[in-house]
Each structure stands twice: as structure tokens, then as C-alpha cells.
């Protein structure tokens, strides 16, 4: 019975490996995607379109996102436009009473220019921030991560 089990496992394991392998592969979390030229940035946040590919099992899809990016001194800040309250989309300067903040029109959430949530508004955490790299004058971003 032991030999039969061993032989059965030897036949089934390659099929299981074939089926599960794409799931076990490292995803694109560490990949950096081109956003824009460093010279395009100013000290005021601007919306940039980000196009990247995602592999999901055996299927590769092209995705599009928006990234709010700006310069803070010599540092590139890249923020997600997704409100951390309920996932609506925030815009910079969308509230005429607070033109220097990110604003979520759905539930009146507000965020400071660095993505920090304004106390007393619905969001309970800051906007997520993209990892950034600069190579040859071009800004690359990874995936957005929660801010500490």
C-alpha cells in the first residue's frame, strides 16, 4: 500500500505543481513602473496616469491607476487617490474652503498635502503612499503602501 501511495503521489505531484505554480510565483509587488519625468513635477500635487501589467494566474491584464505626485524639497511624494474611508476617489484642491488639501466629495473626507488624514473627518488613516525611485530623470513607482 505504501508503494502504491508513493507511485500515485509521484504521478499527481507534477499536475498539482502545474496548477499551483502561477499562484506561488512572486507577484508584481516589487516591480517599479514608469510614472513621469522628474522635470514634470512641481510643488503642487498633480494627477498622473499609471499603466502597468498584472499577472493573475495564467492571465496578464493591463491596469490603469492615477497617482498624485509632487516634489517636497528634493523628495518625490506619490500618493494613492483612493480615500481610506470607503474607497472613493480624492482630488487635490477639490474643496474650495480647503484648496491646499486632498478632498473626498463622497463623505467630505480631507487629507493634508502629505496624505495625513485631517482629524474630525471620516478617514481614520492617511492616504497610501507609493514607493518611488528616480532613474535617469524618470520617476518609477511601486505599489501603494499604508503610511506609518
Phi, psi and omega per residue, in radians:
X1 nan -0.649 3.119
X2 -1.124 -0.720 3.133
X3 -1.150 -0.710 3.122
X4 -1.112 -0.713 3.096
X5 -1.111 -0.723 3.131
X6 -1.114 -0.761 -3.139
X7 -1.174 -0.674 3.096
X8 -1.113 -0.748 3.125
X9 -1.131 -0.674 3.138
X10 -1.110 -0.543 3.128
X11 -1.409 -0.623 -3.049
X12 -1.428 -0.567 -3.046
X13 -1.002 -0.756 3.104
X14 -1.072 -0.627 3.123
X15 -1.210 -0.704 3.101
X16 -1.133 -0.761 3.130
X17 -1.056 -0.745 3.123
X18 -1.082 -0.712 -3.101
X19 -1.283 -0.617 -3.018
X20 -1.662 -0.362 -3.037
X21 -0.915 -0.825 -3.137
X22 -1.064 -0.537 3.136
X23 -1.254 -0.618 -3.107
X24 -1.404 -0.301 -3.130
X25 -1.111 2.609 3.089
X26 -1.102 2.356 3.113
X27 -1.429 -3.026 -3.043
X28 -1.483 0.327 -3.083
X29 -1.035 -0.579 -3.120
X30 -1.556 -0.149 -3.112
X31 -1.256 2.477 3.071
X32 -1.865 2.402 -3.111
X33 -2.060 2.459 -3.116
X34 -1.142 2.303 3.129
X35 -1.867 -1.081 -3.095
X36 -2.911 3.022 3.061
X37 -1.322 2.512 3.113
X38 -1.003 -0.610 -3.128
X39 -1.154 -0.277 3.124
X40 -1.373 -0.289 -3.063
X41 -1.442 2.607 3.039
X42 -2.236 -3.036 3.104
X43 -1.458 -0.079 3.074
X44 -1.845 2.338 -3.133
X45 -1.009 2.394 3.073
X46 -2.231 2.579 3.105
X47 -1.509 2.244 3.087
X48 -2.131 2.479 3.098
X49 -1.462 2.363 3.131
X50 -2.108 2.142 3.104
X51 -2.003 2.298 -3.137
X52 -2.649 2.865 -3.136
X53 -1.850 2.470 3.116
X54 -2.147 2.247 3.063
X55 -1.696 2.118 3.135
X56 -2.112 1.665 -3.064
X57 1.201 -1.980 -3.114
X58 -1.801 0.020 -3.065
X59 -1.895 2.348 3.054
X60 -1.918 2.213 -3.123
X61 -2.111 2.555 3.034
X62 -1.636 2.195 -3.101
X63 -1.999 2.681 3.060
X64 -2.236 2.366 3.090
X65 -2.353 2.975 3.006
X66 -1.981 2.491 3.098
X67 -2.224 2.273 3.010
X68 -1.572 2.081 -3.078
X69 -2.302 2.583 3.097
X70 -2.828 2.970 3.100
X71 -1.742 2.339 3.007
X72 -2.113 1.620 -2.978
X73 1.205 -2.148 3.086
X74 -1.675 -0.013 -3.070
X75 -1.647 2.393 3.050
X76 -1.575 2.187 3.085
X77 -1.915 2.203 3.116
X78 -2.236 2.095 -3.049
X79 -2.077 2.594 3.058
X80 -1.309 2.515 3.100
X81 -1.500 0.092 -3.075
X82 -1.551 2.063 3.137
X83 -1.090 2.370 -3.110
X84 -1.433 0.048 3.079
X85 -1.425 -1.178 -3.127
X86 -2.327 0.253 3.031
X87 1.518 0.232 3.070
X88 -1.252 3.073 -3.127
X89 -1.756 2.261 3.123
X90 -1.673 2.703 3.069
X91 -2.258 2.599 3.086
X92 -1.482 2.299 3.123
X93 1.292 0.305 -3.111
X94 -1.327 -0.233 3.128
X95 -1.903 2.007 -3.077
X96 -1.112 -0.372 3.086
X97 -1.394 -0.363 -3.135
X98 -2.376 1.216 -3.025
X99 -1.214 -0.198 -3.118
X100 -1.816 0.426 3.141
X101 -2.289 2.814 2.961
X102 -1.406 2.486 -3.047
X103 -2.342 2.348 3.053
X104 -1.841 1.931 -3.066
X105 -1.247 -0.286 -3.092
X106 -1.182 -0.824 -3.065
X107 -2.292 0.297 3.080
X108 1.088 0.628 3.055
X109 -1.349 2.558 3.135
X110 -2.325 2.601 3.124
X111 -2.386 2.478 3.050
X112 -1.154 2.957 -3.105
X113 -1.033 -0.501 3.120
X114 -1.487 0.059 3.101
X115 1.656 -0.090 3.128
X116 -1.165 2.323 3.136
X117 -1.248 2.470 -3.136
X118 -1.424 2.181 3.123
X119 -1.010 2.507 3.138
X120 1.541 -0.020 3.055
X121 -1.934 2.819 -3.014
X122 -0.965 -0.675 -3.096
X123 -1.084 2.415 -3.120
X124 -1.858 -0.009 3.093
X125 -2.570 2.779 -3.138
X126 -1.161 2.860 3.006
X127 -1.075 2.568 3.115
X128 -1.285 2.594 -3.045
X129 -2.044 2.414 3.106
X130 -1.429 2.482 2.918
X131 -1.209 2.444 -3.118
X132 -2.239 2.663 3.025
X133 -2.447 2.592 3.042
X134 -2.059 2.141 3.111
X135 -2.282 2.110 3.105
X136 0.905 0.724 3.085
X137 1.372 0.176 3.137
X138 -2.048 2.402 3.136
X139 -1.612 2.293 3.070
X140 -2.058 2.488 3.106
X141 -2.165 2.621 3.059
X142 -1.671 -2.346 3.100
X143 -1.782 2.609 3.125
X144 -1.207 2.447 -3.141
X145 -2.176 2.594 3.058
X146 -1.051 2.502 3.080
X147 -1.467 2.598 3.122
X148 -1.508 nan nan
